[in-house]
Amino acid sequence: MRHARIAAASFVVAIAGCAAPTTTQTNAASDAEVSRVLHASFQSRGQATLDRLDQDEVQRACSQAQGKPVARDVAERLQKAQLATIKYPADGELMGDWKAGEKIAQSGIGKQYSDDPTAVAGGNCYACHQLTKQEIAYGTIGPSLLGFGRNRGFTPEMRKYVYGKVYNAEAYMACTNMPRFGHMNILTEQQIKDVVALLMDPKSPVNQ
Amino acid sequence: MNRMQRSAIALAAGAGIVALAAYAQQPGATPSSSVEQYREMLADDNPAELWEARGEDLWKQKRGPKKASLERCDLGLGPGIVKGAYTVLPKYFADSDRVEDLESRLVTCMVTLQGLTPEEAKKNPFASPGKKVPMDALVAYVSAQSRGMKVNVSLDHPKEREAYEVGRKIFYYRAGPHDFGCVTCHGADNERIRLQDLPNLTQAAGSQRAFTTWPAYRVSQGEVRSMQWRLNDCFRQARFPQLEFVSPASIALELFLAHNANGGVMNAPSVKR
């Protein structure tokens, strides 16, 4: 691993000789030093406790990649491990109520130290995605999901994919920007079902 | 700010929202372009001037146990030089043997010149509803004295280079329940969160656009907000624990952003939504 990193560093230097990168390259800081600085600089507040600074293997690998794609073998290994975390509903029902899903998509409440920890959390889908024609205040970090079910087919396979994607997006695309709503206990099973309905119910405004 | 000024601003902001709604209905108008127009309307009159004036008074006022002003404070260009100082910060200071940004340096000077304890100098770093703080005013005053000048942050000192590299890693550091990091929202061009345009802070153009417009008067909050506040609130929204005021991580990250913005022309305090 260390050799790989040194090789990667020399490669960066070699590239830098051809085209100047926009950010300056000097000697990289060690992960231990960064961790020390972070722990000296943050403090627990409300529900946002200091253990949130500790990374799992996905967070660590994606941080090390510094915004670039991770190596294919690393991506495959991470995705396989994340896929195994997905818990599908015991009752086999993957779709809830799209109206409840729309409320979840609108709400950005949850997990901030300024949030009431007892309040119902949202998924804040509109922060990053277009979903319906009615809501024009949507973000563009993620792709537009307008017409999602209509375009992809209202099939059981697609419902299962959407449930899994919302539950743990890292299982399908390593280092995606999308949070792992089920795996990290941001949304409940019922809430994920409601979001699936928002995308996959033919009556949902997403599919009108 | 007196009540009349405050209601005038509230009225102006209200008119802006009405205009925004009307504009959004025009054919061909995109949500982003109407927000842009709203911003231009706001820039005509900058309430940050009130903070700048108050900051200048505070800078010259004799305060603290030593009954001294901050006028001999070295902000990076030598004792007492305010003009252009914001363009070289954060930087390494030999007297404190560390990299400091403006807010950190003001704390250092309050301690060394005015005799405050570090705890007293760091207390209440950001305004809260109904409560103004000296730090916001001082930051507004000092940053305004660099208006029109180019950002020129150095990596000459080894501690500056070290802080830059730590700052880079913090920028890409993803953690917490949402796996967020600075890079989640600020790693690509032309992205928005809801209707808010997000600067790409991995590129010079985006870094310059962002860095040169902080501190800023925030219309929605009726306050001047510092770069330390901006970073603190970004981490809150990213679901991190609380970033401590003038902490090493905040200064390292700021140095990373400031150096990437080198060459950009300062236009702060600006007016933001």
Interface residues (C-beta under 8 A of the other chain):
Chain A: T22 T23 T24 T26 N27 A28 A29 D31 E33 V34 V37 L38 A40 S41 F42 Q43 S44 R45 A48 T49 L50 R52 L53 D54 Q55 V58 Q59 C62 S63 A65 Q66 G67 K111 Q112 Y113 S114 Y126 A127 C128 I136 A137 Y138 G139 T140 I141 E170 N177 P179 R180 M184 N185 I186
Chain B: A24 P31 L155 R161 E162 Y164 E165 V166 R168 K169 I170 Y172 Y173 R174 A175 G176 P177 H178 D179 F180 G181 V183 T184 C185 G187 A188 N190 E191 R192 I193 R194 L195 Q196 L198 T202 Q203 A204 F235 R236 Q237 R239 F240 P241 Q242 L243 E244 S247 P248 A249 S250 A252 F256 H259 N260
